[in-house]
Amino acid sequence: MARGGHKKVRDDAERRCIVTGETQPKAGLIRFVVGPDNVIVPDLLEKLPGRGIWVTADRATLEKAVKKGLFARGAKQAVTVPDDLVDAVETGLVKRVVDLISLARKASGAVTGYEKVKGWLMTERARVLIQAVDGSGRGKSKLRSPEGKDTFIGILTANELGLAFGRENVIHGALAAGGLTQRVVEEAAKLKGLRGNVGENTDEKGLRTT
């Protein structure tokens, strides 16, 4: 909420991808800037100073930007692109999603454990169902995500989810409605663009498809 009790207006500004040439909402793009020594640096929080260079959150698109030298064109100057840039973006996005889920948990907006998650789903408290990509398909198929769009996240490993919930491994989680949840959904969508559907065996409703 903003001052005066008014809801804060979401930033729906659009940016142009240097690879595809398409203009789209920032939520689907990753920002880069030219850092010290003219090195290209990912700016996942979109707070670093400098002119933003935007690329669609997709591994193939990012790899093309690196291979074709498009960062230099976007920066309008000679730049150095780290060899591990794409992997660094993926690693950064994992940390971003994990940290956001952790914040939601500390604010009582996230829960883990099969029975607790099931309870949230049954009482319609859950806005998003989260399940580990490497969890048992049979076990995951017993829970169904809420109706609607963007209500299922299945791109994190059990270990990564464990980090978010302060446990060794986590298979099932749920998020309540709220601003943090929307941010988790957006960042998880970017991460999925980097990881693709590798290892996933559920559809958008959390139902087993293989």
Backbone as numpy.savetxt, mean C-alpha at the origin, in Angstrom:
# Nx Ny Nz CAx CAy CAz Cx Cy Cz
-10.54 15.18 11.42 -11.37 16.37 11.42 -10.50 17.62 11.42
-10.90 18.62 10.68 -10.16 19.89 10.67 -10.73 20.79 11.75
-10.17 21.98 11.90 -10.68 22.91 12.90 -12.12 23.28 12.62
-12.88 23.48 13.71 -14.27 23.87 13.54 -15.19 22.69 13.35
-14.63 21.46 13.46 -15.46 20.28 13.33 -15.75 19.86 11.90
-15.15 20.55 10.93 -15.39 20.20 9.55 -14.48 19.07 9.12
-14.96 18.19 8.28 -14.14 17.09 7.79 -13.06 17.63 6.87
-11.87 17.05 7.03 -10.76 17.47 6.19 -10.95 16.96 4.78
-10.83 17.84 3.80 -11.02 17.44 2.41 -9.80 16.64 1.94
-10.03 15.47 1.35 -8.94 14.64 0.86 -8.25 15.31 -0.32
-6.95 15.06 -0.41 -6.18 15.63 -1.50 -6.32 14.72 -2.72
-7.14 15.16 -3.67 -7.37 14.37 -4.87 -6.62 14.94 -6.06
-5.54 15.67 -5.78 -4.75 16.25 -6.87 -4.22 15.16 -7.79
-4.06 15.50 -9.04 -3.57 14.54 -10.03 -2.16 14.89 -10.47
-1.43 13.88 -10.89 -0.08 14.06 -11.38 0.11 13.20 -12.63
1.12 13.55 -13.43 1.37 12.86 -14.69 2.53 11.88 -14.53
2.30 10.64 -14.94 3.34 9.61 -14.89 4.36 9.87 -16.00
5.64 9.87 -15.68 6.67 10.16 -16.68 6.85 9.02 -17.68
6.28 7.86 -17.37 6.41 6.70 -18.26 5.22 6.57 -19.20
4.03 6.55 -18.63 2.83 6.35 -19.45 2.30 7.64 -20.05
2.65 8.77 -19.43 2.14 10.05 -19.90 0.73 10.32 -19.45
0.17 9.39 -18.68 -1.21 9.53 -18.21 -1.27 10.33 -16.91
-2.32 11.13 -16.79 -2.56 11.90 -15.57 -3.58 11.16 -14.72
-3.29 10.99 -13.45 -4.18 10.25 -12.56 -4.02 10.75 -11.14
-4.93 10.37 -10.23 -4.81 10.79 -8.83 -3.49 10.34 -8.23
-2.96 11.15 -7.33 -1.66 10.84 -6.71 -1.65 9.50 -5.98
-2.83 9.06 -5.54 -2.90 7.81 -4.78 -2.37 6.62 -5.56
-2.37 6.70 -6.88 -1.90 5.59 -7.69 -0.48 5.77 -8.22
0.21 6.79 -7.72 1.55 7.11 -8.20 2.56 7.15 -7.06
3.82 7.01 -7.41 4.90 7.12 -6.44 5.74 8.33 -6.80
6.02 9.14 -5.80 6.80 10.37 -6.00 8.29 10.12 -5.79
9.09 10.67 -6.66 10.55 10.63 -6.53 11.07 12.06 -6.59
12.22 12.28 -5.99 12.88 13.58 -6.07 14.36 13.35 -6.34
15.02 14.41 -6.76 16.47 14.35 -6.94 17.10 14.72 -5.60
17.82 13.76 -5.00 18.44 13.97 -3.71 19.88 14.44 -3.82
20.62 14.35 -2.74 22.03 14.73 -2.74 22.82 13.99 -3.81
23.79 14.66 -4.41 24.62 14.08 -5.47 23.79 13.66 -6.69
22.63 14.29 -6.86 21.76 14.04 -8.01 21.27 12.59 -8.10
21.11 11.96 -6.94 20.61 10.59 -6.88 19.09 10.60 -6.77
18.42 9.77 -7.56 16.97 9.66 -7.50 16.56 8.95 -6.20
15.65 9.59 -5.46 15.22 9.06 -4.16 13.70 8.92 -4.14
13.18 7.76 -3.73 11.72 7.63 -3.59 11.23 8.43 -2.41
10.11 9.12 -2.59 9.52 9.94 -1.53 8.12 9.41 -1.23
8.06 8.32 -0.49 6.79 7.65 -0.24 5.84 8.48 0.62
6.39 9.35 1.45 5.55 10.20 2.29 5.18 11.50 1.59
5.78 11.73 0.43 5.52 12.92 -0.38 5.78 14.21 0.40
6.90 14.23 1.11 7.24 15.39 1.92 8.62 15.96 1.62
9.42 15.25 0.83 10.78 15.72 0.56 10.76 16.96 -0.32
11.69 17.88 -0.11 11.73 19.09 -0.94 12.20 18.77 -2.35
11.84 19.62 -3.27 12.25 19.44 -4.65 11.09 19.13 -5.57
11.36 19.21 -6.85 10.34 18.94 -7.85 10.02 17.46 -7.89
8.73 17.14 -7.80 8.31 15.75 -7.80 8.37 15.11 -9.19
8.85 13.88 -9.22 8.85 13.07 -10.44 7.94 11.89 -10.14
6.88 11.73 -10.90 5.84 10.76 -10.55 5.82 9.57 -11.51
5.69 8.38 -10.93 5.65 7.14 -11.71 4.51 6.27 -11.18
3.77 5.67 -12.09 2.68 4.76 -11.70 3.21 3.65 -10.81
2.46 3.32 -9.76 2.88 2.30 -8.80 2.71 0.91 -9.40
3.65 0.57 -10.26 3.62 -0.72 -10.96 5.06 -1.11 -11.25
5.44 -2.35 -10.93 6.84 -2.76 -11.09 7.32 -2.62 -12.52
6.55 -3.08 -13.49 6.98 -3.00 -14.88 7.18 -1.55 -15.32
6.30 -0.67 -14.86 6.41 0.74 -15.22 7.65 1.37 -14.59
7.92 1.05 -13.33 9.11 1.56 -12.67 10.38 1.04 -13.34
10.38 -0.23 -13.69 11.55 -0.81 -14.34 11.79 -0.15 -15.70
10.73 0.20 -16.38 10.87 0.88 -17.66 11.44 2.28 -17.46
11.01 2.96 -16.42 11.53 4.30 -16.12 13.03 4.25 -15.90
13.49 3.19 -15.22 14.92 3.02 -14.96 15.66 2.68 -16.24
15.15 1.70 -16.96 15.82 1.19 -18.16 15.91 2.24 -19.27
14.87 3.03 -19.44 14.82 4.01 -20.52 15.40 5.38 -20.14
15.89 5.51 -18.92 16.46 6.78 -18.51 15.45 7.90 -18.38
14.21 7.55 -18.02 13.15 8.55 -17.98 13.20 9.45 -16.75
13.92 9.04 -15.72 14.05 9.90 -14.55 14.83 11.16 -14.90
15.85 11.02 -15.74 16.63 12.18 -16.15 15.75 13.14 -16.96
14.92 12.58 -17.80 14.00 13.42 -18.59 13.02 14.13 -17.68
12.50 13.40 -16.69 11.54 14.01 -15.77 12.17 15.08 -14.90
13.44 14.86 -14.54 14.15 15.83 -13.70 14.74 16.98 -14.51
14.81 16.78 -15.82 15.41 17.77 -16.72 16.88 18.02 -16.38
17.57 16.95 -15.98 18.98 17.04 -15.67 19.56 15.63 -15.58
20.87 15.53 -15.57 21.52 14.23 -15.40 21.32 13.76 -13.97
20.95 12.50 -13.80 20.73 11.95 -12.47 21.34 10.56 -12.37
21.51 10.11 -11.14 21.98 8.75 -10.89 20.82 7.95 -10.33
20.56 6.81 -10.95 19.46 5.94 -10.50 20.06 4.70 -9.84
19.83 4.48 -8.56 20.36 3.30 -7.87 19.90 2.00 -8.54
20.78 1.02 -8.57 20.44 -0.26 -9.20 19.27 -0.95 -8.50
19.15 -0.71 -7.19 18.09 -1.38 -6.42 16.89 -0.48 -6.18
16.69 0.51 -7.02 15.62 1.49 -6.78 14.24 0.83 -6.67
13.90 -0.05 -7.59 12.57 -0.66 -7.58 12.37 -1.52 -6.33
13.39 -2.29 -5.98 13.29 -3.11 -4.76 13.21 -2.22 -3.52
13.91 -1.10 -3.55 13.87 -0.17 -2.41 12.47 0.41 -2.25
11.80 0.68 -3.36 10.42 1.18 -3.30 9.51 0.12 -2.67
9.67 -1.13 -3.10 8.85 -2.20 -2.53 9.08 -2.33 -1.03
10.35 -2.33 -0.63 10.68 -2.44 0.79 10.09 -1.28 1.58
10.18 -0.09 1.01 9.63 1.08 1.67 8.11 1.02 1.80
7.45 0.50 0.79 6.00 0.38 0.84 5.56 -0.65 1.87
6.32 -1.74 1.98 6.01 -2.74 3.01 6.06 -2.09 4.39
7.12 -1.35 4.64 7.26 -0.67 5.93 6.13 0.33 6.14
5.77 1.02 5.09 4.70 2.01 5.18 3.37 1.35 5.57
3.02 0.26 4.91 1.76 -0.42 5.20 1.78 -1.01 6.61
2.90 -1.65 6.96 3.03 -2.24 8.29 2.90 -1.17 9.36
3.56 -0.03 9.18 3.50 1.05 10.16 2.09 1.61 10.31
1.38 1.74 9.19 0.02 2.27 9.25 -0.93 1.32 9.96
-0.78 0.02 9.69 -1.62 -0.97 10.38 -1.32 -0.94 11.87
-0.04 -0.80 12.20 0.36 -0.73 13.60 -0.27 0.48 14.28
-0.28 1.62 13.60 -0.92 2.81 14.16 -2.41 2.58 14.37
-3.05 1.92 13.40 -4.48 1.62 13.54 -4.72 0.70 14.73
-3.85 -0.28 14.91 -3.98 -1.19 16.06 -3.89 -0.43 17.37
-2.93 0.48 17.47 -2.73 1.24 18.71 -3.91 2.18 18.98
-4.63 2.52 17.91 -5.80 3.39 18.06 -7.09 2.58 18.16
-6.95 1.28 18.41 -8.10 0.36 18.54 -8.89 0.25 17.24
-8.21 0.51 16.11 -8.89 0.41 14.83 -8.50 -0.80 14.02
-7.77 -1.74 14.67 -7.36 -2.97 13.98 -7.31 -4.10 14.98
-7.60 -5.29 14.51 -7.63 -6.47 15.38 -7.08 -7.66 14.62
-6.54 -8.62 15.36 -6.04 -9.85 14.74 -6.54 -11.05 15.53
-6.34 -12.25 14.94 -6.86 -13.46 15.57 -8.14 -13.87 14.88
-8.23 -15.15 14.51 -9.39 -15.62 13.74 -10.72 -15.26 14.39
-10.90 -15.56 15.66 -12.18 -15.35 16.32 -12.52 -13.86 16.42
-11.51 -13.03 16.75 -11.76 -11.60 16.86 -12.12 -10.99 15.50
-11.38 -11.42 14.48 -11.67 -10.92 13.13 -13.06 -11.36 12.69
-13.39 -12.60 12.96 -14.72 -13.13 12.62 -15.80 -12.32 13.32
-15.55 -11.99 14.59 -16.52 -11.20 15.35 -16.72 -9.82 14.75
-15.63 -9.17 14.36 -15.73 -7.86 13.73 -16.50 -7.93 12.42
-16.27 -8.99 11.66 -16.96 -9.15 10.38 -18.46 -9.38 10.60
-18.78 -10.19 11.58 -20.19 -10.51 11.85 -20.96 -9.29 12.36
-20.31 -8.43 13.12 -20.97 -7.25 13.66 -20.83 -6.03 12.74
-20.21 -6.25 11.59 -20.00 -5.21 10.58 -19.12 -4.07 11.09
-18.30 -4.36 12.09 -17.35 -3.36 12.54 -16.15 -3.28 11.58
-15.83 -4.42 10.97 -14.69 -4.48 10.06 -15.00 -3.78 8.74
-14.10 -2.92 8.32 -14.21 -2.26 7.01 -13.35 -2.97 5.97
-12.23 -3.55 6.44 -11.30 -4.25 5.54 -10.81 -5.53 6.21
-10.80 -6.61 5.45 -10.24 -7.87 5.89 -8.81 -7.97 5.35
-7.87 -8.34 6.22 -6.48 -8.53 5.81 -6.11 -9.98 6.05
-5.50 -10.62 5.06 -5.05 -12.00 5.23 -3.66 -12.18 4.63
-2.83 -12.95 5.32 -1.46 -13.18 4.87 -1.45 -13.94 3.55
-0.62 -13.48 2.63 -0.54 -14.10 1.31 -0.06 -15.54 1.39
0.74 -15.85 2.43 1.28 -17.20 2.56 0.53 -18.02 3.61
-0.66 -17.56 4.00 -1.47 -18.33 4.93 -2.19 -19.47 4.22
-2.73 -20.40 4.98 -3.45 -21.54 4.42 -4.71 -21.06 3.68
-4.82 -21.48 2.42 -5.98 -21.10 1.63 -7.27 -21.62 2.25
-7.21 -22.81 2.80 -8.40 -23.39 3.41 -8.85 -22.58 4.62
-7.88 -22.16 5.43 -8.21 -21.37 6.61 -8.73 -20.00 6.24
-8.12 -19.39 5.24 -8.52 -18.04 4.84 -9.91 -18.02 4.20
-10.28 -19.12 3.54 -11.57 -19.16 2.85 -12.75 -19.14 3.80
-12.50 -19.34 5.09 -13.59 -19.36 6.07 -14.06 -17.95 6.44
-13.30 -16.95 6.06 -13.68 -15.58 6.34 -13.94 -14.84 5.04
-14.97 -14.05 5.02 -15.32 -13.29 3.83 -15.25 -11.80 4.13
-14.63 -11.06 3.23 -14.47 -9.62 3.45 -15.80 -8.89 3.32
-15.90 -7.69 3.88 -17.13 -6.91 3.82 -17.53 -6.58 2.38
-18.79 -6.27 2.19 -19.26 -5.85 0.88 -18.65 -4.50 0.51
-18.50 -4.28 -0.77 -17.99 -2.99 -1.21 -16.64 -3.09 -1.89
-16.11 -1.94 -2.24 -14.85 -1.85 -2.96 -13.69 -1.69 -1.99
-12.54 -2.25 -2.34 -11.31 -2.10 -1.54 -11.51 -2.56 -0.10
-12.06 -3.75 0.06 -12.32 -4.27 1.40 -11.46 -5.48 1.73
-10.49 -5.78 0.88 -9.63 -6.94 1.13 -8.19 -6.63 0.77
-7.28 -6.97 1.67 -5.84 -6.82 1.44 -5.20 -8.19 1.64
-4.53 -8.68 0.62 -3.92 -10.01 0.72 -2.53 -10.05 0.13
-1.74 -9.00 0.37 -0.44 -8.89 -0.27 0.73 -8.97 0.70
0.45 -8.93 2.02 1.51 -9.03 3.02 1.73 -10.46 3.47
2.95 -10.79 3.87 3.24 -12.12 4.39 2.83 -12.20 5.85
2.78 -13.41 6.39 2.42 -13.60 7.79 3.43 -12.91 8.71
4.68 -12.93 8.31 5.71 -12.28 9.11 5.54 -10.76 9.10
5.23 -10.20 7.94 5.02 -8.76 7.83 3.80 -8.32 8.62
2.73 -9.10 8.56 1.54 -8.79 9.35 1.85 -8.91 10.84
2.72 -9.86 11.16 3.13 -10.03 12.55 3.81 -8.78 13.08
4.64 -8.17 12.26 5.31 -6.93 12.66 4.29 -5.83 12.95
3.23 -5.79 12.16 2.20 -4.77 12.34 1.43 -4.96 13.64
1.25 -6.23 14.04 0.44 -6.52 15.22 1.28 -6.90 16.44
2.61 -6.78 16.32 3.46 -7.08 17.46 3.52 -8.56 17.80
3.40 -9.40 16.79 3.46 -10.85 17.00 4.44 -11.46 15.99
4.72 -12.74 16.17 5.68 -13.39 15.27 5.07 -13.58 13.88
3.87 -14.14 13.82 3.19 -14.35 12.55 1.70 -14.10 12.73
1.10 -13.49 11.73 -0.34 -13.22 11.77 -0.94 -13.59 10.42
-2.06 -14.30 10.44 -2.73 -14.71 9.21 -3.95 -13.85 8.92
-4.73 -13.54 9.95 -5.97 -12.78 9.77 -5.93 -11.46 10.53
-6.44 -10.42 9.90 -6.55 -9.13 10.55 -7.75 -8.39 9.99
-8.17 -7.36 10.69 -9.30 -6.56 10.21 -9.09 -5.11 10.62
-9.58 -4.21 9.80 -9.49 -2.78 10.05 -10.88 -2.18 10.14
-11.07 -1.30 11.12 -12.34 -0.58 11.24 -12.33 0.61 10.28
-13.46 1.22 10.07 -13.54 2.38 9.20 -12.77 3.54 9.82
-12.22 4.40 8.97 -11.49 5.56 9.47 -10.42 6.01 8.50
-9.84 7.18 8.79 -8.83 7.74 7.91 -7.60 6.88 7.77
-7.16 6.26 8.87 -5.99 5.39 8.80 -6.24 4.21 7.88
-7.44 3.66 7.94 -7.77 2.51 7.09 -7.69 2.88 5.62
-8.17 4.05 5.27 -8.12 4.49 3.88 -6.67 4.61 3.42
-5.81 5.09 4.30 -4.39 5.22 3.96 -3.75 3.84 3.79
-4.14 2.89 4.65 -3.63 1.52 4.51 -4.04 0.95 3.16
-5.30 1.14 2.80 -5.82 0.62 1.53 -5.04 1.20 0.35
-4.78 2.51 0.38 -4.08 3.17 -0.72 -2.64 2.69 -0.84
-1.95 2.59 0.30 -0.55 2.16 0.26 -0.45 0.68 -0.10
-1.40 -0.13 0.36 -1.41 -1.56 0.02 -1.63 -1.75 -1.48
-2.44 -0.88 -2.07 -2.68 -0.97 -3.52 -1.39 -0.68 -4.28
-0.60 0.28 -3.79 0.69 0.55 -4.42 1.62 -0.65 -4.28
1.63 -1.24 -3.09 2.49 -2.41 -2.87 2.08 -3.56 -3.77
0.79 -3.73 -3.97 0.32 -4.79 -4.87 0.83 -4.55 -6.28
0.92 -3.27 -6.68 1.45 -2.95 -7.99 2.90 -3.37 -8.15
3.63 -3.33 -7.04 5.04 -3.75 -7.06 5.18 -5.26 -6.99
4.27 -5.91 -6.26 4.37 -7.36 -6.06 3.50 -8.17 -7.01
2.53 -7.54 -7.61 1.63 -8.27 -8.49 0.76 -9.22 -7.69
0.34 -10.32 -8.32 -0.54 -11.29 -7.67 0.19 -12.55 -7.25
1.54 -12.46 -7.19 2.33 -13.64 -6.86 1.93 -14.19 -5.49
1.55 -15.46 -5.47 1.22 -16.12 -4.22 -0.20 -15.93 -3.76
-0.96 -15.04 -4.37 -2.33 -14.83 -3.94 -3.23 -15.96 -4.44
-4.15 -16.37 -3.60 -5.09 -17.41 -4.01 -6.50 -17.08 -3.56
-6.77 -15.78 -3.40 -8.10 -15.35 -3.04 -8.53 -14.22 -3.94
-9.84 -14.05 -4.08 -10.33 -12.95 -4.90 -10.56 -11.74 -4.02
-11.20 -10.70 -4.59 -11.37 -9.46 -3.83 -12.30 -9.62 -2.64
-13.02 -10.72 -2.58 -13.90 -10.96 -1.44 -13.25 -11.86 -0.41
-12.00 -12.21 -0.62 -11.33 -13.06 0.33 -11.70 -14.53 0.16
-12.30 -14.87 -0.98 -12.69 -16.25 -1.23 -11.62 -16.97 -2.03
-11.38 -18.21 -1.71 -10.36 -19.01 -2.38 -10.75 -19.19 -3.84
-9.75 -18.96 -4.74 -10.04 -19.08 -6.17 -9.28 -20.21 -6.84
-8.39 -20.89 -6.11 -7.65 -22.02 -6.67 -7.75 -23.22 -5.77
